[in-house]
């Protein structure tokens, strides 16, 4: 998927109940959980595993998906909690 198409895809879901949660690298070697369409992290952690657990909880409660990114920003795994 091209970067432009991907950005449009995320933009369409941003701010809706379908918005997904992403675990991404954050400043100072920390990790953040971000909801699509929201710049400010919903959660930050010193280690990736804590951020992953929090993202999975958020996604499960919202009935959506959690995407786990690696240090380079590429998606490495996803967890689907959609009904």
C-alpha positions, 0 to 999 in steps of 0.5 A, a space after each residue: 500500500 502506498 504511503 498516500 493510500 495508507 494515510 487516507 485509510 487511517 484518516 477515514 477511521 480516525 476519531 471513529 469507533 473503528 480507530 485502532 491502537 498502535 504501539 510505536 517507538 516514542 521519545 527517549 527509547 520509550 514506547 507509546 500507544 496511539 489511537 489512529 487520528 490522535 497525535 497525543 499518546 494514550 499511554 507511554 511506557 519504558 518498555 515495549 511489553 507494557 505498551 503492548 499489554 495496554 494496547 491490547 486492553 484498549 483494543 479489546 474494550 473498544 472492539 477494534 484492533 491493536 497493531 504492534 510496530 517494531 523499532 523501525 515503525 513497521 507493523 510486526 504483529 496485530 491483535 484483532 478484537 473486532 466482533 
